[in-house]
Amino acid sequence: MSWNADLFNIKEWMIRNLRNLAWIFGGLAVTTALIASQLCVVFVSTNSIPYSICLQIRHVTPQKYDLCAFIYKGHKFIKYIIGTEGDTVINLADAIYVDGFRVGKAERTSRLTPCNDCKIPKGYVFVAGRHPQSLDSRYKEFGFVKISDLEGKVLGLVKRDDFKEDTFINWKD
């Protein structure tokens, strides 16, 4: 076999296999893009939840006691879903309960008013952070969150450096 024939065979082999590799890498790129469009790393700058880094899974409906993501007044919030439609919210001396579950105390300030006794309406959820000073559904000014505004389920990845279990309301984690 001549040198030219060997080069021709190598070239032919490369062309044939490059097409296969293009399909493989193209498929991997599409798969990676699809996964990346569903996942989002969220850095939490407040102490409302015990995590500083979370993973948001878009288009996955969070359930009761799951962390969820939503936009409130132009900012992304990460909170726990504590109550769903039909659950009873009770305010006993500013200690807030949802279906008998103690969410925490709502602090009265000049800008925040604890919520009243009510039932969570259809299409809404009651959200709360684990820190006692979290801005959440315990306050009238924040209120309930529309289910349609939820942007997906959130998983805590990295606990906060300053996390101390005794400073947080003890909930399912």
C-alpha positions as CSV (number, residue, x, y, z in Angstrom):
1,M,0.0,0.0,0.0
2,S,1.3,3.4,-0.9
3,W,1.7,6.4,1.4
4,N,-1.1,8.2,-0.4
5,A,-3.5,5.2,0.0
6,D,-2.7,5.2,3.8
7,L,-3.5,8.9,4.0
8,F,-6.7,8.4,2.1
9,N,-7.8,5.6,4.5
10,I,-7.0,7.7,7.5
11,K,-8.8,10.7,6.1
12,E,-11.8,8.6,5.2
13,W,-11.8,7.1,8.7
14,M,-11.6,10.5,10.3
15,I,-14.5,11.9,8.2
16,R,-16.7,8.9,9.0
17,N,-15.9,9.1,12.8
18,L,-16.0,12.9,13.0
19,R,-19.6,12.7,11.9
20,N,-20.3,10.2,14.7
21,L,-18.4,12.3,17.2
22,A,-20.3,15.4,16.1
23,W,-23.6,13.6,16.8
24,I,-22.3,12.4,20.2
25,F,-21.0,15.9,21.3
26,G,-24.0,17.6,19.8
27,G,-26.3,15.3,21.9
28,L,-24.2,15.9,25.0
29,A,-24.4,19.7,24.4
30,V,-28.2,19.6,24.1
31,T,-28.5,17.4,27.2
32,T,-26.2,19.7,29.2
33,A,-28.2,22.7,28.0
34,L,-31.5,21.1,29.0
35,I,-30.1,20.2,32.5
36,A,-28.6,23.7,32.9
37,S,-32.0,25.3,32.0
38,Q,-33.6,23.3,34.9
39,L,-31.0,23.9,37.6
40,C,-29.8,27.1,39.2
41,V,-27.3,27.7,42.0
42,V,-28.7,30.3,44.5
43,F,-26.5,32.1,47.0
44,V,-28.5,33.1,50.0
45,S,-27.4,36.4,51.6
46,T,-29.9,36.5,54.5
47,N,-30.1,34.2,57.5
48,S,-33.8,33.3,56.9
49,I,-32.8,29.7,56.2
50,P,-29.8,27.7,57.5
51,Y,-28.2,27.4,54.0
52,S,-25.8,29.8,52.3
53,I,-25.8,27.9,48.9
54,C,-28.9,26.2,47.5
55,L,-29.8,24.4,44.2
56,Q,-33.0,25.5,42.6
57,I,-34.8,22.9,40.5
58,R,-37.1,24.8,38.1
59,H,-40.5,23.4,37.1
60,V,-40.5,20.9,40.0
61,T,-43.5,21.7,42.3
62,P,-42.4,21.9,45.9
63,Q,-44.5,20.2,48.6
64,K,-45.4,21.2,52.1
65,Y,-42.2,21.7,54.2
66,D,-40.0,21.9,51.1
67,L,-37.8,24.9,50.3
68,C,-39.1,26.9,47.4
69,A,-38.0,29.9,45.3
70,F,-40.2,32.8,44.2
71,I,-39.8,36.5,43.3
72,Y,-41.1,39.1,45.7
73,K,-40.8,42.8,44.9
74,G,-38.0,42.1,42.3
75,H,-35.9,39.9,44.6
76,K,-35.6,36.1,44.7
77,F,-36.7,34.6,48.0
78,I,-36.0,31.1,49.4
79,K,-38.5,30.0,52.0
80,Y,-40.1,26.9,53.4
81,I,-43.7,26.1,52.4
82,I,-45.5,25.7,55.8
83,G,-49.1,25.8,54.8
84,T,-51.2,25.1,51.7
85,E,-54.7,26.0,50.6
86,G,-57.3,25.3,53.3
87,D,-54.9,25.2,56.2
88,T,-55.8,27.3,59.2
89,V,-53.5,30.1,60.3
90,I,-53.9,31.2,64.0
91,N,-52.3,34.1,65.7
92,L,-52.0,33.5,69.5
93,A,-50.4,36.6,71.1
94,D,-48.3,37.0,67.9
95,A,-47.2,33.3,67.9
96,I,-48.2,32.0,64.5
97,Y,-49.6,28.5,64.0
98,V,-50.5,26.8,60.8
99,D,-52.7,23.8,61.3
100,G,-51.4,23.4,64.8
101,F,-47.7,23.7,63.7
102,R,-45.9,26.5,65.5
103,V,-44.2,28.6,62.8
104,G,-42.8,31.1,65.2
105,K,-43.4,34.5,66.8
106,A,-44.2,37.5,64.6
107,E,-42.4,40.6,65.9
108,R,-44.4,43.8,65.9
109,T,-42.5,46.7,64.4
110,S,-43.4,50.1,62.9
111,R,-43.3,48.5,59.5
112,L,-44.6,44.9,60.1
113,T,-47.9,43.7,61.4
114,P,-48.5,40.0,62.4
115,C,-51.1,38.2,60.3
116,N,-54.6,37.6,61.4
117,D,-56.4,34.3,62.0
118,C,-57.6,33.0,58.6
119,K,-57.6,30.0,56.2
120,I,-55.1,29.9,53.4
121,P,-57.0,30.6,50.2
122,K,-57.0,28.5,47.1
123,G,-54.0,29.0,44.9
124,Y,-51.7,30.3,47.7
125,V,-49.2,28.9,50.1
126,F,-47.9,30.2,53.5
127,V,-44.1,30.5,53.4
128,A,-41.7,31.1,56.3
129,G,-38.0,31.2,57.0
130,R,-36.5,29.4,60.0
131,H,-34.9,32.5,61.5
132,P,-37.1,34.3,64.0
133,Q,-36.6,37.6,62.2
134,S,-37.4,36.3,58.7
135,L,-39.7,38.4,56.5
136,D,-42.4,35.9,55.5
137,S,-46.1,35.0,55.5
138,R,-46.3,35.7,59.3
139,Y,-46.7,39.3,58.4
140,K,-49.6,41.0,56.6
141,E,-47.2,43.1,54.5
142,F,-45.7,40.0,53.0
143,G,-48.8,37.8,52.9
144,F,-49.3,34.5,51.1
145,V,-47.4,33.5,47.9
146,K,-49.3,32.6,44.8
147,I,-48.6,29.0,43.7
148,S,-48.2,30.3,40.2
149,D,-45.3,32.5,41.4
150,L,-43.3,29.5,42.7
151,E,-40.3,29.0,40.6
152,G,-39.4,25.5,41.7
153,K,-38.2,23.3,44.5
154,V,-34.9,24.2,46.3
155,L,-32.4,21.9,48.0
156,G,-30.0,23.2,50.6
157,L,-26.4,22.4,49.7
158,V,-24.1,24.3,52.1
159,K,-25.1,25.2,55.7
160,R,-24.3,28.7,56.8
161,D,-21.0,29.1,58.8
162,D,-23.0,30.9,61.5
163,F,-25.7,28.3,61.7
164,K,-26.6,27.3,65.3
165,E,-29.6,25.0,65.6
166,D,-30.8,26.8,68.8
167,T,-31.2,30.1,67.0
168,F,-33.4,28.7,64.4
169,I,-37.0,27.5,64.7
170,N,-36.8,23.7,64.8
171,W,-38.6,22.4,61.8
172,K,-38.3,19.4,59.5
173,D,-35.1,19.8,57.4
